[in-house]
Every structure is written in structure tokens, then in C-alpha cells.
Amino acid sequence: MLEPLERFFEFEHLGTNWRTEILAGVTTFLTMAYIVLVNPAILADAGVPLPAVTAATCLSAAFGSILMGVVARYPITLAPGMGLNAYFTYTVCLKMHIPWQTALGAVFLSGILFLALTGAGVRQMILRAIPHELYAAVASGIGLFIAFIGLQHAGLVVRDPNTLVSMGNIKAPTAWLSLLGLILMVALEVKKVRGSILIGILSITALAWATGQVHWTPAPENLHALTQTAFQLDIRGALGKGLLEIIFVFFFVDLFDNLGTLVAVAKRAGLIAEDHSIPRLNRILFADATATVVGSLAGTSTVTSYVESTAGVAAGGRSGITAIVTGLLFLGAIGFAPFIGIVPQAATAPALVLVGSLMLATISEIRWHEPLVAVPAFLTLVLIPLTYSIANGLGFGIIAWAILHLITGKIRRQDWLLYILAALLLARFIYLGTN
């Protein structure tokens, strides 16, 4: 009965099975489930009704992840993007005094632009124009990025007014639980135990509960609340108020965040072809663009691919079933969203650190002895975590690649799109620097 599905999702070719894919899907869900609590909290500051945006967050993540799994058959999951939700609330709505309904209209239009450029093949051309050496830098940079996030969640890296960051209190419960979880996960990985990350998350969750480190009050929401935001977007207002700048930012950041995440997950899963192309690229981009459109209709900010997808890949996920399982769990979370709080950050933080460290394997693919390659790759690698943005890191890498090849006379006619991209990215950074 399941054989047709196994053939469709290429289980034999990918060397996977149902147990592995399901465990991987659950692992991915647990590492990114925080978005169900964090995204609504951020958008609520813009005036979006909290119960409604909670349901919209779950629904958009479920739709995007399931669509990606079915259409593109990749273990890539989607949800409202961090960073973009903050831009939506604190810049567009609060600083520019744009109503959240109008801001949702801008998100919708950016999604339509995504679809149009995907249909015209422009997004695919952009991805192919990026040198494959930068792919490895992006994957490693994202590895550092999510490990950095994990260390912050663990309380091992904290803010410091003098040095930006510093060492946290290692005796704090979250810190020692996270370190214990990391040791457990690595030990299970060494022993080749399937589901090692998931086992580690569940074990630390149980220990945190047993030691009284989890403080959680259930307050379930329901799907009915979604009516407060569903189809409340103001498209005419977004067009009429001259919000092209906002639409462009939503589009631009999501484009490069998505491309960076896509490359990182595909490389980690070994799904990039020998010619550095990504199979079924059109379908991946279509799923991403459609998820943004549906998310805006439901009542949330831009939906994008999540770097936490690599946690599921590290757990063995290789097919679209991983994304579908994650999507189904988000669908179930609509009625029980606040129950996500039973899994503390101390349990998911070590998973991010472990996955991030494993992603650094791609760093060996970079030709470090060649300055024309090494410098752009290095800038990409370090600026992703240091600027807290995949788009910024990849942008600097592309600009550096273009400028260095231009001034050394290594420019090639077939790289024309890369130089156009570099010019646009440079203009964006100059614009951001003057605002």
C-alpha cells in the first residue's frame, strides 16, 4: 500500500525509510516550534490580534512545509521568517505608522512578485549565477549562524556592552542542561543511533521538567480566532501609499535568505548534482513563493525556508516526507499552540549547536589558497552569523567576488548576471546605510 508513495518520494534512491523520515520531521518541528510563540509575540506589537496570528503562524508553516514536501519533495520546512517579522512590526508598522493590514498587503504583493519571477525563470537564473564556491561558504556560514543561535539559547553566549558578546553563566540550569544535551546527542551520533537528536531533545525535556526548570501555563487557542486576520490584508492601500520600498525589502531579504537556506540544506543532504545544480529547483521556488502569498492571506508576515531544516537532515531526513511530517505537526499545533512551551530552549539549543558544527564540513570545498575565492567566501562565512542575516552575508560575498574579479581582469562575459546582482546589492547596502 505504501510502495507507490515510497517510489514517488524515491526512498530507495535516497537510502531512507519511513521511520527515519518521521523521526526527522519530528526533530525539525521541535527545533523550529519556537516560532509558534515568538512570531505572534512580535506581530502583536503591531496590533495584530495575538490568538489570530498564532493560528496564522501554524497554518502558514503547515501549508508551506507540506507543499514543499509534496511538490518539491525536499526535506525543507517553511514558516514566517525571523527578521522579516521584526521589520514588519518595528519598521513598517511602528516606525512608518503603516497599519498592519496594509503591511500584509505589501507581503502579499512581494509574494506575487516571487511567483512572477519564478515563472519567468529569473530566480533560477540568480541561483545559477552565484559561484558554487560561495555555496559552500553559505552552508558553513549558516552552520555557524545556527550554532551561534543555539549557544545564545543555551545561555552560554550573552550580550556584553563592551565586547558585544561574552560568556554566560555556565552554572545556570539552562546552560548545564544544554551542555548535557550536547554531550548526549554527540555520544548517540558516534554510536550511530537513529534519531539521536530527537532522543536528546526528549531526554533533556524530561530532565528539565523533573528538576523544575520548565515554567509553563497552557492556554490553547483555536482555529476560529483566525477570522480576525484571514483576508484582512489591504492590497489597494499597499499600492496606493507608495510602499514599493517595503515590498522590495520583503522580496529582497526573502530571496537571498531562501537561496542561502536552500543551498545549505541541499548540500547537507547531499542533494546537489555534480554540476552544482539543484534538481527540481523550480518546484522549490514555487513552493516558497506560494507559501508567502498564503501566509499573507492568513494574516502573518513573509513565510520563508528555515535553517532548522538542517536538524531534520542531520537526523537522516532526505525526502519530502520529512517536511510533510513537520507540516502536519504544525497543523496539529493550531489548536494547541501554547503547549509547544513544554519543550524548553535547553533541549533544542544543543541540537542547533550539533547541527551547526556538522554543517562546517563544506568549508573544505573552498579553495582557501586562492584570494579571489577565499576573501569572498570568508566574508560570506563570517558575516552571516555576525550580522544575523543570511542575506547580508551572501550579499557581501557576491559583491566581493564581483569587485575582486573586475579589478584583477578576471571578468567573464557569461557572469553578466552576477555583476548586475552585485550592483543591486551594493546599492541596497548604501541605501540601508543612509537610513
GUMI-656711 format. One line per field, with one value per residue (C-alpha): residue number from 0; chain; x, y, z. Coordinates in steps of 0.001 Angstrom, whole numbers, plus 524288, in hexadecimal, padded with zeros to 5 digits. Example, Ala and Ser with C-alpha at 12.3 -4.5 7.8 and 13.67 -1.06 7.14 Angstrom:
// residues 2
num = (0/1)
chaine = (A/A)
u = (8300C/83566)
v = (7EE6C/7FBDC)
w = (81E78/81BE4)
END
This chain:
// residues 435
num = (0/1/2/3/4/5/6/7/8/9/10/11/12/13/14/15/16/17/18/19/20/21/22/23/24/25/26/27/28/29/30/31/32/33/34/35/36/37/38/39/40/41/42/43/44/45/46/47/48/49/50/51/52/53/54/55/56/57/58/59/60/61/62/63/64/65/66/67/68/69/70/71/72/73/74/75/76/77/78/79/80/81/82/83/84/85/86/87/88/89/90/91/92/93/94/95/96/97/98/99/100/101/102/103/104/105/106/107/108/109/110/111/112/113/114/115/116/117/118/119/120/121/122/123/124/125/126/127/128/129/130/131/132/133/134/135/136/137/138/139/140/141/142/143/144/145/146/147/148/149/150/151/152/153/154/155/156/157/158/159/160/161/162/163/164/165/166/167/168/169/170/171/172/173/174/175/176/177/178/179/180/181/182/183/184/185/186/187/188/189/190/191/192/193/194/195/196/197/198/199/200/201/202/203/204/205/206/207/208/209/210/211/212/213/214/215/216/217/218/219/220/221/222/223/224/225/226/227/228/229/230/231/232/233/234/235/236/237/238/239/240/241/242/243/244/245/246/247/248/249/250/251/252/253/254/255/256/257/258/259/260/261/262/263/264/265/266/267/268/269/270/271/272/273/274/275/276/277/278/279/280/281/282/283/284/285/286/287/288/289/290/291/292/293/294/295/296/297/298/299/300/301/302/303/304/305/306/307/308/309/310/311/312/313/314/315/316/317/318/319/320/321/322/323/324/325/326/327/328/329/330/331/332/333/334/335/336/337/338/339/340/341/342/343/344/345/346/347/348/349/350/351/352/353/354/355/356/357/358/359/360/361/362/363/364/365/366/367/368/369/370/371/372/373/374/375/376/377/378/379/380/381/382/383/384/385/386/387/388/389/390/391/392/393/394/395/396/397/398/399/400/401/402/403/404/405/406/407/408/409/410/411/412/413/414/415/416/417/418/419/420/421/422/423/424/425/426/427/428/429/430/431/432/433/434)
chaine = (A/A/A/A/A/A/A/A/A/A/A/A/A/A/A/A/A/A/A/A/A/A/A/A/A/A/A/A/A/A/A/A/A/A/A/A/A/A/A/A/A/A/A/A/A/A/A/A/A/A/A/A/A/A/A/A/A/A/A/A/A/A/A/A/A/A/A/A/A/A/A/A/A/A/A/A/A/A/A/A/A/A/A/A/A/A/A/A/A/A/A/A/A/A/A/A/A/A/A/A/A/A/A/A/A/A/A/A/A/A/A/A/A/A/A/A/A/A/A/A/A/A/A/A/A/A/A/A/A/A/A/A/A/A/A/A/A/A/A/A/A/A/A/A/A/A/A/A/A/A/A/A/A/A/A/A/A/A/A/A/A/A/A/A/A/A/A/A/A/A/A/A/A/A/A/A/A/A/A/A/A/A/A/A/A/A/A/A/A/A/A/A/A/A/A/A/A/A/A/A/A/A/A/A/A/A/A/A/A/A/A/A/A/A/A/A/A/A/A/A/A/A/A/A/A/A/A/A/A/A/A/A/A/A/A/A/A/A/A/A/A/A/A/A/A/A/A/A/A/A/A/A/A/A/A/A/A/A/A/A/A/A/A/A/A/A/A/A/A/A/A/A/A/A/A/A/A/A/A/A/A/A/A/A/A/A/A/A/A/A/A/A/A/A/A/A/A/A/A/A/A/A/A/A/A/A/A/A/A/A/A/A/A/A/A/A/A/A/A/A/A/A/A/A/A/A/A/A/A/A/A/A/A/A/A/A/A/A/A/A/A/A/A/A/A/A/A/A/A/A/A/A/A/A/A/A/A/A/A/A/A/A/A/A/A/A/A/A/A/A/A/A/A/A/A/A/A/A/A/A/A/A/A/A/A/A/A/A/A/A/A/A/A/A/A/A/A/A/A/A/A/A/A/A/A/A/A/A/A/A/A/A/A/A/A/A/A/A/A/A/A/A/A/A/A/A/A/A/A/A/A/A/A/A/A)
u = (80000/80B34/813A7/80E5B/8118F/81F1E/82186/81C33/8250D/8308C/8332C/83BFA/843F8/845A0/84865/83DB9/831B4/82529/82AAD/83624/82DCA/823B7/82E16/834AE/827D7/82548/83338/831CB/824D4/82A81/83603/82D8B/82119/82568/82013/8123C/814AF/81E81/81842/80AF6/811B1/818ED/80D54/8046C/80CAB/807CC/7F9C9/7F731/7EDF6/7F65E/7ED42/7EB1B/7F96F/7FCB0/7F33F/7F84B/80657/802F0/7FAA5/804BD/80FBC/80756/80351/810FB/817BF/80DBD/80DE0/81CBB/81C67/8121D/815DF/824A6/826E8/83195/83362/83250/82895/822C8/81CEB/81BED/829D7/830FC/8368C/82C14/821B7/8297F/82AB3/81C09/818E0/8233E/826CD/81AD9/80FD3/81583/82000/8190D/80B71/8062D/7FA2A/7FCEB/7F26E/7F9DB/806BD/80083/7FCAC/80B02/80EC5/80476/809B8/817AF/812D0/80C36/818FB/81FCF/8165F/817CA/826A0/82682/81D81/82654/83251/83910/83AD1/84086/84A1A/84E2F/8511E/85903/8609F/86627/8739B/872F3/87E57/87541/86B8B/87524/87793/868F9/866ED/8722E/86DE1/8603B/8665F/86D42/860B2/857F2/86295/863A4/854EC/855B2/8606E/85825/84C3B/854D0/85926/86760/868B6/862B7/8627B/86D89/86D72/87C35/87F4E/871D1/871E3/87793/8770A/86A9E/868F9/86C77/86673/858F8/84F36/84D02/85BA9/85F03/852E5/856B8/864A3/85FA3/8568A/861B5/86A20/85ED2/85BC2/869EF/86B9A/85F90/86482/8718A/86A3E/86265/8558D/84A2D/84299/84DCA/849E5/83BA9/83F73/8481D/83D5F/83362/83D19/840F8/832A5/82F7E/83B25/83778/829B9/82EBA/837B8/82D40/833BA/827A3/81D7C/811DA/80378/7FABC/7F182/7ED2A/7E85C/7DF3B/7DD74/7D1AF/7DAAA/7E07A/7D4BB/7DA73/7E5E4/7E223/7DFFB/7E149/7ECD6/7EBD4/7F1CE/7EC68/7F228/7FF7C/7FF39/7F95B/802CC/80EC0/81424/81CE0/8289E/8222A/81DEA/82BE7/831B4/82847/82BA8/83A4D/83CFE/8343C/83AA1/84864/8447A/83D48/84869/85234/849D5/846D1/8552A/858AD/84E2A/85090/85F38/85D66/8542E/85D16/85270/85A5D/85E19/86C1D/86A93/866CE/8589A/84D15/842F0/834C2/83934/82D05/8243A/82BD3/82AC0/81C69/81965/8208E/819BA/80C4F/80E44/810EB/80469/7FC4E/802C2/7FF02/7F103/7F0AE/7F632/804D0/8117B/81A23/81B57/828CB/8313A/836F0/84510/83FF1/83C91/84AA9/84763/83E36/84849/85277/848AD/84859/83D4C/83F3D/831D8/825BE/81FC1/82834/82234/8147C/815B8/81A56/80F00/80515/80A5D/808E3/7FB05/7F830/7FE4D/7F394/7EAD6/7F5CA/7FFC4/803BC/80622/81283/81842/81A0B/826D9/830B4/83B9A/84556/84086/840E7/84D27/856BC/8501F/85311/8612E/86328/85CDA/86489/87164/86E54/86B42/8792C/87D82/87B38/88612/88FE8/88A0E/88EF7/89BF7/8A200/8AF0D/8A8E0/8A601/89BA4/893E7/89845/894EC/886D6/884BC/88A2A/8818D/875B1/87982/87B77/87177/865FA/86715/86D0C/86259/857E4/853C6/855B0/8524E/85CE9/86775/8644C/862E6/8707C/87627/8703D/874C1/88298/88312/87EDF/887D0/893E9/891F6/88F4F/89B7F/8A452/89F46/89930/88BCB/88483/87977/870FF/87132/8695C/85E17/8675C/86C42/85E6E/85B47/8676C/86396/855CD/85AED/864B3/859D9/851AF/85C81/85F1C/85091/84FB4/85B9B/8550B/84859)
v = (80000/80940/8050C/80F57/819F7/8146D/814B2/82287/82772/81F3D/81829/80E02/817FF/8209C/8152D/818A1/81293/81682/815C8/81E8A/82869/82955/82ADD/8354A/83C8D/83C76/84106/84C79/8502E/8504B/858D5/86307/86242/86E7D/8765A/87312/87B22/8853C/88995/88CE0/8944A/89CD3/89F56/8A222/8AE52/8B332/8B181/8A458/89C72/89297/886A6/888F9/88A85/87E67/8767E/87D25/879B8/86B5A/86AF1/87188/868DD/85CCF/860C9/864C9/858BB/84F1E/855E2/8553B/846DC/8430C/84BC2/84CE6/84089/846D8/8464B/85528/85B2F/868C7/8725C/8811B/88614/88BEC/89942/89BA0/89B2E/8A523/8ADD8/8AC60/8B0BB/8BA38/8C0F7/8C056/8C0E7/8C830/8D0EE/8D3ED/8D392/8CA2C/8C245/8B3BA/8B0E7/8B94A/8B2E5/8A5A0/8AAEA/8AE01/8A023/89ACE/8A305/89EA0/89093/89325/8990B/88C9A/8844B/88CBA/88C5A/87DCA/87B83/883D3/87C3C/88835/88281/8762A/87E66/885AB/87909/873BB/8807D/87F18/8786C/86AD1/86E0B/8777B/86C61/865B8/8728A/874B6/86707/8689A/8765B/871A0/866E8/8713F/87931/86EA4/86A1D/8783B/878A6/86BCF/870FC/87D0B/874B1/86CB3/878F6/87606/8823C/88EBB/89D3A/8A5CD/8B4BB/8B53F/8A99B/8A724/8990A/891C6/884D2/88240/87BD2/86D95/86A1C/86EC2/86385/8665C/8665C/85986/852C9/85735/85247/84555/8447F/84744/83C9B/832F7/8362B/83545/82855/822D4/827F7/8211D/8148D/8165A/8164B/81A0C/825A4/829FF/8385C/8356D/82C56/8370D/84156/83896/83447/84226/8464D/83B8B/83F38/84DA5/84A5B/8415A/84BF3/85676/85E68/85F4C/8699F/86856/86BBA/865D4/86F34/86890/87071/86BD6/86D40/87647/88175/8815E/888FB/89552/8957D/88CA0/89496/8A14E/8A5F2/8B30B/8B139/8BDF0/8C552/8BF1C/8C394/8D0D0/8D4EC/8D336/8C7EF/8C2EB/8C42A/8BB3D/8B16C/8B145/8AEBF/8A38D/89E0C/8A034/89AE5/88F16/88C3F/88B40/8850F/87AB0/8785E/87751/86DD8/865E9/8644A/860DE/85678/850A3/84FAD/849E6/83FA8/83CCA/84099/849E2/843E5/8427F/84E5B/85661/8573D/85485/84AFA/84FB1/85D8B/86373/85BCC/85FF4/86E47/86CCF/866ED/871DB/87CB3/87685/874FF/8839B/886DB/87D7D/88260/8906E/88C29/8850B/890BE/88F6F/8951D/88F47/8806F/87B3B/86F08/86BF5/868BE/85FAE/8567E/8521B/84BFC/84294/84003/83D22/83380/82C58/8333B/83323/8339A/83C12/8336B/83A6B/84787/841BB/83C0B/8493A/84FD9/84681/8493D/857D8/8553D/84E1F/85947/862AD/85E33/85C0F/8667F/86A92/85C52/85DB8/863F6/856B4/8553A/85EBF/86597/85D83/851A1/85790/85FED/8546A/84F54/85C38/85C05/84E0B/85052/85CE5/8561C/84B48/85543/85A88/84E94/85657/85FD2/8564B/85892/866AA/86954/870DF/8725F/87AF1/888D9/88B4B/88010/8807B/88EAE/88E81/88137/8860C/89226/889B4/88001/8899E/8941A/88AB7/88877/895B8/89D9C/893C1/89309/8890D/89396/89CE0/89286/88D8E/89B91/89F70/89318/895D3/8A3FD/8A026/89595/89F0A/8AA4D/8A1D5/89B01/8A80F/8AF28/8A380/8A207/894B6/898FD/88F8B/892E7/88796/88D69/89978/8965B/89507/8A2EB/8A825/8A162/8A720/8B4D1/8B34B/8ADEB/8B905/8C2E3/8BC41/8BCEE/8CB43/8CE1B/8C71D/8CEAA/8DBC3/8D891)
w = (80000/80314/7F7A1/7EE1E/7F7FA/7FA2C/7EB83/7EA49/7F529/7F01B/7FCE5/7F6A3/7EF0F/7FB1F/80432/80DD9/8141C/81B07/828BC/8256C/81E2E/82908/83395/82B4C/829A7/83842/83ACC/83175/837A3/84557/8415A/83A94/842B7/849FF/83E87/842FB/84F33/84A66/83D92/843B2/84EB7/844E5/83BD5/8476A/849EC/83CB6/84123/83AC5/843A6/84AFF/84A39/83BAE/83813/84026/837D1/82B6A/82F18/830B8/82464/81BB1/820D9/81EB7/81104/80CAF/81223/80CB6/7FF74/7FF1F/802BD/7F8BA/7ED3A/7EE77/7F692/7FEBD/80D9B/80E1E/81783/81761/82124/82323/822B0/82E3A/82AED/820DA/82B80/8335E/8275C/82547/83323/837AB/82AE5/82239/82C2C/837CF/831D4/824F3/82B0F/820D3/82521/82659/81C2E/8124C/8160E/81360/80609/80380/80778/7FE21/7F2D7/7F59F/7F4EB/7E7EC/7E312/7E792/7DFCE/7D3AC/7D3E0/7D6B2/7CB0F/7C27E/7C6FE/7CCD7/7DA7A/7D49D/7CCAE/7D8F1/7E012/7D4AA/7D39B/7E159/7E112/7E6D4/7EFDF/7F6D4/7F8B0/801D0/808EE/80A9B/80FFC/8199F/81D12/8201B/82843/83067/830A0/83636/83F93/8443C/8463D/84DAA/85690/85965/85C7A/86583/86CAD/86997/86120/8666A/86324/86807/866E4/86544/85CA6/8567D/85B37/866D4/86DFA/875A3/882D8/880D8/88E0B/889B1/887D1/87968/876CE/87D82/87826/86A73/86C13/8712D/8658F/85C2B/8623E/8616F/85344/84EFA/8561E/84F66/84235/8444F/84777/83ABF/8422F/83958/83E7C/84732/846B9/849C1/854E8/85A64/8598F/86043/86AC3/86E75/86E38/87801/8808B/88020/88492/88F36/894A9/89429/88956/880B6/88416/87B29/87BBA/8711A/86A37/85DAC/85229/84781/838F8/83A8A/83E94/830E4/82BD2/831F9/82871/81D12/810A0/81845/81020/80922/7FBA2/7F632/801B3/7FF78/7F14D/7F424/7FEDB/7F66E/7FE48/7F360/7FC6E/80676/7FC26/7F6F9/8047B/80712/7F9AF/7FA44/807D4/805CB/7F8AE/7FE0A/80AFB/80330/7F9A1/804C0/80C7A/8005E/7FD21/80B36/80CBA/7FF45/801B1/80F47/809B6/7FE20/7F477/7EBDD/7DEC1/7DA0F/7D138/7DD50/7D8F6/7E1FC/7DCA9/7DC6E/7DF40/7D8F9/7E20A/7EE12/7EA84/7E6ED/7F43D/7FB3D/7F3A6/7F519/803C7/8050C/7FDB0/805FC/81277/80F6A/80CB8/819D0/8210E/8233C/81E11/8137A/81397/8103C/810E3/81E4A/8214A/82BF1/820BA/821E1/82F11/8283A/81DB4/82822/82DEE/820F1/819BB/80B10/804AA/804BF/80F32/81947/81590/81504/822C2/827DA/820DB/826A6/83441/831E8/82D56/83A02/8418F/83D1A/8481D/851E4/84E7F/85C4B/85FC9/857A2/863E1/86A40/862B3/868D5/8618D/86949/861A0/853F4/85594/85539/848EE/84218/846B7/8420F/834D5/83300/835B4/82BFC/82161/821EF/81A2B/80D9E/81135/80B4F/7FDCA/7FD8E/7F6C3/80205/7FB26/7F090/7F57A/7EB0A/7F0DA/7FF08/80221/7FCDF/80332/81034/8101C/80D39/817BF/822E7/81FAC/81FC5/82E86/831E7/82B23/82ED8/820A1/815D6/80BE6/810D7/810DB/80347/7FE73/80316/7FD2D/7EFDA/7EFFD/7F402/7E996/7DEEF/7E2F6/7E4AD/7D7A5/7D114/7D5FF/7D329/7C54C/7C7CA/7C32E/7BA37/7B0E4/7B5BB/7C378/7BF85/7C8C0/7D43E/7D203/7D0FD/7DDD2/7E411/7DF9C/7E502/7F1D9/7F310/7F092/7FB21/8053A/801FA/8032F/81055/814F7/8125A/8197D)
END
